[in-house]
């Protein structure tokens, strides 16, 4: 199947800013395939952050609901540790 990539909101926002779909449609098509194959995933919080602003990226994320997952178990513990270690950055 290939590698799986865990995506944060910053790369998505920068991807839209630097490589808009109307200029680089093939890039977005290939990224969509990664999401549809389950090879590009992200926490639900990423979708919430991206969709705090309406527009193409929010719509793109909403069309790929399966890409976004709830953080549970050990992963959630790791998130809590990071938030505690770097207050104000999250």
Helices and strands as residue ranges (DSSP letters): E 5-6, H 9-18, H 25-36, E 40-43, H 44-50, H 56-62, G 65-67, E 68-69, H 73-85
